[in-house]
Amino acid sequence: MTISRRDILQGATALGAASAAVWGFAETGKGFYKGLVNEAKATGISAGALPPEYKVDPETGEAVLNPDQRVSYTMCMGCTSVCGIRVRVDKASNDILRVAGNPYSPLSTNPHLPYDTPVKDALTRLSAYEEAGLVGRSTACGRGNAAIAKQASKERILKPLKRVGKRGSGQWKEISWDQLIEETVEGGDLFGEGHVEGLRAIRDLKTPLDPENPEFGPKANQLVVIPPFKNGRLMIAARFAKMAYGTRNFVGHRSYCGLSMRAGYAAMMDNLKKQPHLKPDYRHAKYMLFVGTAPGNAGNPYKLQGTLMGAARDREGVKYAVVDPVLTNAQNHAFGSSNSWVPIRPGTDGALVMGMIRWILENERFDAKFLSQPSPAAAKAAGEASWSNATHLVIDDPEHLLGGRFLRQGMLVEGLEEAAQKTPICLAKGSGELIPAAGSEAELFHEGTVTLADGTTVPVATSLSLLRREATRKTLAEYSADCGVPEERIVSLAQDFTSVGKQAAADCHGGTMHTSGFYTAYAIVMLNTLVGNLNVKGGTTAGGGRFKDVKKGPRYNLLGFPGKVKVKGVDAARGGFSYEKTSEFKRLVAARKNPYPAKAPWHAFTQPMGAQWLLSILEGYPYHAKAVITWSSNPVYGVAGLDAAIKEKIVDPKILPLFISIDPFINETSRYADYIVPDRVFYEAWGWASAWGGVPTRISTARWPVVEPKTAQMPDSRYMDMDNYFIDVAKRMGLPGFGDKAIPDSDGNLHPLHRPEDFWLRAGANVAFDGGAVPESNDEDMIVSGVETIRSLLEKTLKPEEWRRVAYVYNRGGRYEDAKDTYRGEVFARSYKKGMQIWNETVGSTRDSMTGEKFVGCPTWKAPSLANGQPVDDRYPQVEWPFRVVSTKSQMRSSSTGGNPYLDDLKFSNAIALNSEDAEKLSIKTGDWIAVESPGGRITGQALVRKGIATGTIGIEHGYGHKEMGARNHKIGNVVLEGLSTAGAGINSNDLGYADPTCEKAVVLADPVVGSIARQALPAKITRLT
Amino acid sequence: MSAVDLMSFDHEIAWRPWAVAYFLLIGTAAGAGLLMVCTRLLLKQAAQGALVVAASFALASGLPLLADLHQPARFLHFYMGTSTSSIMWWGSWILPLFIASLLLLALLRGMRMEQELSGLEQMLTAVSGLLALCILGYTAGEMHAVAARPLWASIGFPITLTLSALMSGAGATIAYDHLRGVSGPGRGMLVISGAVTLIAFGIWLLNDPDLSRVAADQAPVTIYLVFIGAGLVYPMLMIAITKSNCLLSVSSGVAAVLGALAFRWATFMGAQLTSKTETAMYDEIHLDTHEVLQVFLGSAGMLVLCLIVLSVFLRVLANRTNAQTQA
């Protein structure tokens, strides 16, 4: 055999090629080997996955349950969307294995299953049988999946704790439930620091808490109860605090994160008390404008919005724009020009929208037919789905006693009946005669004078004329200069919005939480009024509402009981009460002193503001509290600037004598508590919630213990939790509404309230019977859904004709109206009745407690300002403070996810995002350590340089920078709960919030009109550290 | 390979650079395979070069495909059930059949000395031609199906991908034949497929301004220029102008293959720079990273190894067959 040169060359090449191939594919080879023999071995489709909870016969579709597992429908609380979920539980260990979506719930499935679908069939509809699982896909989001870590967390408080060191020192001891109840009710020298009044002593419903200011109400108001948002459990706490104990200081999560939006909508929707709001009809809208909200990235309901926006993007002809200083997932590049991002200077959305309104009015792109209808009757005759007060005449003199109020028939003619007296006046279309707002069209624009019945003449203008006046205060160029959005872009947004008739919708949310927030939100939602989209398919909906649960329902009255207290007095943070009605104001006037400014803002037409309570009661303006109970709420983390403002006073028992916190965990607020009461997490608890918005059909989501609670049990087998704490305190104090004869049924018979289920199951009976009773559940459905585990409670608590119907509801995780009932023709079946308010006379007739000037009653543009009216940019000039900080929300985090190991595994820290042009000027690169300083604080973190953020803006993702929630060591007896560095990683933009320097009494920066906390557009400067 | 996501977390990119290697190799194999089929069935020539190129490229394509799966052993799942609605599932069967048909054809060719094809060879040739078309169809289809990537989901992309595969197959065959001193088929196919690719590519991107913008945003323009200049225009001109200049022919063939590679790199990797889950762009994937080097060197090594082994094997087989015939 001879070897040629060619053979050698070929052999050498082959050797080299083989070496290259071995090097190149080495990782592949290793991976392949691991795949066959190691943990990831590919032995079957499910590989190392858990055994499935059920299997479906591919031929017949029959579901066969796994006897070792249980699948139950309840409610998620990974964020505030409260989606319906299905929870998979291991029966032997009581561990939650996985979480997915409830196919009956419109918050988790689009479209949701018809309510009468048998429970077992629902399982089949989620499977591959006939590919049904793809169509009816029902999921929980990543955050909802990760939330199961809460239940098993080692950081949970399972028994009552009492502090043994100074407040906030992290030193605790476990105490018995009885000791907890006794000490918090009866008081005493509880900490060796002097006598502390207990809850019994504080509850005085007759003696004024401040005789010099009797409007503050009775001493009982010195108990302040701060609960979380409407999480489905709120009403038993409200029953205790307001209806039984009698303090007026109980309110849900309000003014932390979305009050500007709520107040803006409330002004437009003529309901400042209940603050309803609208959502676009994502399914049929042709154009949507989102300002300061990012549907699908955050917002509420987060998951449903994401699903519907995904579908909208794929629908032919749909366009939308997202106005936001930060580019988020709400905009999707893959869908080209159908959607766009409009970067804007933080806090200036109002300028952009008022520019749009100006262009719409000047170019007559509004819906004149809709706006011309002055009443429901006229709207009905014209075929409109709603009406507005655009044509109503307003008394156009701020200094007149009636200034800002509507001209009403009673002001023109004396001796009318009461109803006729209140009828607003407008000008008949064509003739211009003064006519009552009734069944015919009226003039849209008018400014003139009217002689009243008393002979005086007053200037008047229509609501729409006043809006035009406000909109034309600035030119488009000036609006553009203020917000940083080019003039032509403002025009194109207005053109797009008014090019699709009523199938256009505008929405906003947390981006409006700045000191120009109320008018910004009012302006944004005013766009909906200008196209008359309320109740219209493809327009906006106020939602379908809920079934009666904790209400005066068809079976039980859960809002009324013998001895119920009617609360009185001023809110602890001056919300919902006019400064001009206070004794303080009257004293100053009597002393011939200028009553303005007040020591701190009073917000006459907003609702009680829980976010301001802690600071107000520590400052003692309007009054001090003697006891605070926080329940699953965390204002110190969530309110911008609060931590710095209170941290010295809150630790002083002389200023706040008693602080009780009810929480499964120790958070930034409960760290200061004297007592911590353990509580259930949401998989273990009872309750009834509804969709926050965006669901046009009726929905009531059930929460019930799908796993055994982990908190300690009492001798009578009850678990230690919020419900039982309030029940036991009330019973010890002998408060009405609790105990043996507490809950009236529809026949007037009284039923006991000794255990949480006494309350919540009866609410379930109301749900089951409201609007027609649901069928009775059979035994099999209860077994399939796991409701079998509470069957004995149902039977024991409810009437024979009730319990199986309530089980039918729990089997499905709530009660849901069918999707087919959404529309009636081209309008929503469940429509909002009140008219759209171009001018809100409550707003327009109220004075600013700091400046004494009347507020404008329609949208207007005023740059973010301090309480005394001074623009923030004047006080903190851009030259010195070149950046404005905004918080951003992600899909994975919320304020309550701190320390969640699953989420920390994905991303345990956040960064300080800034625009690449700004970064270049400061020589900052991604990963550099930088410091951000505001007038209220300083934080340090790593820079994230990106183009997707407006210049001059700093974006910080919310949900990080915890100081508690597992981030810090606590000592309970001799046991140390060790904090994890990952739980406290990152930064919290709220640490940059600051107190308003123009107020005598300390308040954190807030909107001057409604008091919403300013957590956006905070002035800041950056220093490079590395 | 890691992708930095701005608001979420780091995770591996879905279509790794191995996909570029796989689609280049299997596309070239299909192109050369079709060239072989046409030459055999229409011109009645053996087209041994095209056969070896097709078989070698196809054989070398398997490993990059496995490597792209993130967990290579996952490929077993394809064969554990049926999923007729999945293009990839069909591909998992088409690919081994295509490779097997080419190897069998090569074996048969090595065992026969006659120029004319046997009946079995003719039948297998037709089958492998059909499978080559299936390969082109499934590879184009599985990318076109990714709606989240507008560049891939557009109609022009699968057409350009397929045409560039034909050109690459012709180019590889020309280069291989000239390296072994043979003037084989493929010149006409290279010029025609190159011209049509150029037209299709132009219409695809220039006809739709949105798509042009997306392409410009996502893929480095320089790589597109390499594709057009070096990958399309140069080989077409050289092949059209020169007749049988070895150096120019080899360089033109190699340029056609590199052009197809450039196109795949630009569109596969570039399109993935836009995050599917976030409003963000990933960091550009650089060519000089360790993993990319592994992809290119590993795949090239495997290809060269397959070419040598197959060539040597056929030569040995032919010598033995020849000796047996003479004996």
Boltz contact constraints between the chains, C-beta under 6 A:
constraints:
  - contact:
      token1: [A, 10]
      token2: [B, 308]
      max_distance: 6.0
  - contact:
      token1: [A, 14]
      token2: [B, 305]
      max_distance: 6.0
  - contact:
      token1: [A, 14]
      token2: [B, 308]
      max_distance: 6.0
  - contact:
      token1: [A, 17]
      token2: [B, 301]
      max_distance: 6.0
  - contact:
      token1: [A, 17]
      token2: [B, 304]
      max_distance: 6.0
  - contact:
      token1: [A, 17]
      token2: [B, 305]
      max_distance: 6.0
  - contact:
      token1: [A, 18]
      token2: [B, 305]
      max_distance: 6.0
  - contact:
      token1: [A, 20]
      token2: [B, 297]
      max_distance: 6.0
  - contact:
      token1: [A, 20]
      token2: [B, 301]
      max_distance: 6.0
  - contact:
      token1: [A, 21]
      token2: [B, 298]
      max_distance: 6.0
  - contact:
      token1: [A, 21]
      token2: [B, 301]
      max_distance: 6.0
  - contact:
      token1: [A, 21]
      token2: [B, 302]
      max_distance: 6.0
  - contact:
      token1: [A, 21]
      token2: [B, 305]
      max_distance: 6.0
  - contact:
      token1: [A, 24]
      token2: [B, 294]
      max_distance: 6.0
  - contact:
      token1: [A, 24]
      token2: [B, 297]
      max_distance: 6.0
  - contact:
      token1: [A, 24]
      token2: [B, 298]
      max_distance: 6.0
  - contact:
      token1: [A, 25]
      token2: [B, 63]
      max_distance: 6.0
  - contact:
      token1: [A, 25]
      token2: [B, 298]
      max_distance: 6.0
  - contact:
      token1: [A, 28]
      token2: [B, 66]
      max_distance: 6.0
  - contact:
      token1: [A, 28]
      token2: [B, 67]
      max_distance: 6.0
  - contact:
      token1: [A, 28]
      token2: [B, 72]
      max_distance: 6.0
  - contact:
      token1: [A, 31]
      token2: [B, 71]
      max_distance: 6.0
  - contact:
      token1: [A, 31]
      token2: [B, 72]
      max_distance: 6.0
  - contact:
      token1: [A, 32]
      token2: [B, 72]
      max_distance: 6.0
  - contact:
      token1: [A, 32]
      token2: [B, 73]
      max_distance: 6.0
  - contact:
      token1: [A, 35]
      token2: [B, 71]
      max_distance: 6.0
  - contact:
      token1: [A, 35]
      token2: [B, 72]
      max_distance: 6.0
  - contact:
      token1: [A, 35]
      token2: [B, 73]
      max_distance: 6.0
  - contact:
      token1: [A, 36]
      token2: [B, 73]
      max_distance: 6.0
  - contact:
      token1: [A, 40]
      token2: [B, 71]
      max_distance: 6.0
  - contact:
      token1: [A, 42]
      token2: [B, 73]
      max_distance: 6.0
  - contact:
      token1: [A, 42]
      token2: [B, 74]
      max_distance: 6.0
  - contact:
      token1: [A, 42]
      token2: [B, 76]
      max_distance: 6.0
  - contact:
      token1: [A, 327]
      token2: [B, 279]
      max_distance: 6.0
  - contact:
      token1: [A, 328]
      token2: [B, 279]
      max_distance: 6.0
  - contact:
      token1: [A, 329]
      token2: [B, 278]
      max_distance: 6.0
  - contact:
      token1: [A, 329]
      token2: [B, 279]
      max_distance: 6.0
  - contact:
      token1: [A, 331]
      token2: [B, 279]
      max_distance: 6.0
  - contact:
      token1: [A, 333]
      token2: [B, 274]
      max_distance: 6.0
  - contact:
      token1: [A, 334]
      token2: [B, 148]
      max_distance: 6.0
  - contact:
      token1: [A, 334]
      token2: [B, 150]
      max_distance: 6.0
  - contact:
      token1: [A, 336]
      token2: [B, 210]
      max_distance: 6.0
  - contact:
      token1: [A, 890]
      token2: [B, 7]
      max_distance: 6.0
  - contact:
      token1: [A, 906]
      token2: [B, 9]
      max_distance: 6.0
  - contact:
      token1: [A, 907]
      token2: [B, 9]
      max_distance: 6.0
  - contact:
      token1: [A, 946]
      token2: [B, 6]
      max_distance: 6.0
